[in-house]
Amino acid sequence: MSTERVPMTTEGHAQLEAELLRLKSVERPRIIQAIAEARAHGDLSENAEYHSAKEAQGLNEASIADLEDKLSRADVIDVTIMSGKTVKFGATVKVVDEDTDEETSYKIVGDFEANLREGKISISSPIARGLIGKSVGDSAEVMTPKGPRSFEILKVSWK
């Protein structure tokens, strides 16, 4: 486990805390009950239900430890009090792909809260790294897995 601080939004921090609470208060008791029921069936050496429940317990406890580690290293940033005209962590950036004229908005968030379907990209992603420090009207050349792309920044907002 690393001691490096991890930037995340207040929203991302709250989601991790909610998931940790669910794992501890819902999943852990459910798994303990499944282990108890499987033990009641007798011989544990050939009890598939018991082994499956113990494996689920190990995975759940590993997930809990991972979330606790992430939360302990969180550097929570409240983007609602941020402002400015340049792209930085927490900004929502509207860009246009200069080759396809396709407009897209990205919110730059921490590694653990990135979700492309929701338009949230990791601060360490190639696109975010290319946009950081730019302002409205600037072009950003970004090397993506699909090759180089060029984006023009249309809007920088904080929400």
Order of alpha helices (4+ residues) and beta strands (2+ residues): beta-alpha-alpha-alpha-beta-beta-beta-beta-alpha-beta-beta
